[in-house]
Amino acid sequence: MDKLTVISGTLFLAADIFAIISLAMPDWIITDVGGDTRLGLMWSCMTLYNKPQLCYKPELKPEWWMALICILVGCILITITVILLISSHWDRNVIPYARWVGFTAMVLFCLAAVIFPMGFHIDEIGGQPYQLPNSHQVGISYILFVLALWITVISELFAGKVCLPHF
């Protein structure tokens, strides 16, 4: 297995971990107006007037459902890509498949990044598509997802040997 394959596999694995962590946390959109509210794709949490924190599964609008599906399928595809890259140690013929599966995951992550802000119009936020009100901000979960997206792009460049460092 060459160095670029190892680098690509490691970066894909890091992207997968960041994306899974971002889904597990309810910090996609946060606000402290009227208490502490944290909105996520799988969990949302509220703390009102110093009462115990209440977490619940949100009723997602179609935009956020699509983003969630794109991210989940993207994570599955990245996991498959990592497995294919590891198996390339024994069979080099799987590398083109790993590149295409990784590319598909990258496209799904990009779609999720474009679709997610369309859901800023939900009642809990009260904004417009692609426009958060001043009282709300993106949280660490969204930042981790965007980081996973960029790492996936870089991983794909290494997997496709487009970005060749000098070793």
SULUR-V531640 format. One record per backbone hydrogen bond with DSSP energy under -1.0 kcal/mol. CO is the residue of the C=O (numbers start at 1). NH is the residue of the N-H. E is the energy in kcal/mol with one decimal. If there is no record, write none. Layout:
CO_NH_E + CO_NH_E
This chain:
2_6_-1.8 + 3_7_-2.8 + 4_8_-2.7 + 5_9_-2.7 + 6_10_-2.5 + 7_11_-2.6 + 8_12_-2.7 + 9_13_-2.3 + 10_14_-2.3 + 11_15_-2.6 + 12_16_-2.4 + 13_17_-2.3 + 14_18_-2.6 + 15_19_-2.4 + 16_20_-2.4 + 17_21_-2.6 + 18_22_-2.3 + 19_23_-1.8 + 20_24_-1.9 + 21_25_-1.3 + 27_141_-1.4 + 28_139_-2.2 + 29_39_-3.4 + 30_137_-2.2 + 31_37_-2.8 + 32_35_-1.0 + 36_47_-2.2 + 37_31_-2.2 + 38_45_-2.8 + 39_28_-1.8 + 39_29_-2.0 + 44_56_-2.6 + 45_38_-3.1 + 46_54_-3.1 + 47_36_-2.4 + 48_51_-1.6 + 54_46_-2.5 + 56_44_-2.4 + 58_60_-1.0 + 61_65_-2.2 + 62_66_-2.5 + 63_67_-2.1 + 64_68_-2.5 + 65_69_-2.7 + 66_70_-2.7 + 67_71_-2.3 + 68_72_-2.8 + 69_73_-2.7 + 70_74_-2.2 + 71_75_-2.6 + 72_76_-2.1 + 73_77_-2.6 + 74_78_-2.4 + 75_79_-2.3 + 76_80_-2.2 + 77_81_-2.4 + 78_82_-2.5 + 79_83_-2.2 + 80_84_-2.7 + 81_85_-2.7 + 82_86_-2.4 + 83_87_-2.6 + 84_88_-1.1 + 86_89_-1.6 + 87_90_-1.5 + 87_91_-1.9 + 91_94_-1.5 + 92_95_-1.4 + 94_98_-2.3 + 95_99_-2.4 + 96_100_-2.0 + 97_101_-2.7 + 98_102_-2.7 + 99_103_-2.4 + 100_104_-2.2 + 101_105_-2.1 + 102_106_-2.3 + 103_107_-2.3 + 104_108_-2.3 + 105_109_-2.5 + 106_110_-2.3 + 107_111_-2.5 + 108_112_-2.5 + 109_113_-2.3 + 110_114_-1.6 + 111_115_-2.9 + 112_116_-2.7 + 115_118_-1.6 + 116_119_-2.0 + 117_120_-1.4 + 117_130_-2.9 + 119_122_-1.6 + 120_127_-1.9 + 122_125_-1.2 + 122_126_-3.4 + 128_131_-2.8 + 131_128_-2.0 + 133_136_-1.8 + 137_30_-3.1 + 139_143_-1.8 + 140_144_-2.7 + 141_145_-2.1 + 142_146_-2.5 + 143_147_-2.3 + 144_148_-2.5 + 145_149_-2.4 + 146_150_-2.4 + 147_151_-2.6 + 148_152_-2.2 + 149_153_-2.1 + 150_154_-2.5 + 151_155_-2.8 + 152_156_-2.4 + 153_157_-1.9 + 154_158_-2.1 + 155_159_-2.9 + 156_160_-2.5 + 157_162_-2.4 + 157_163_-1.2 + 158_161_-1.1
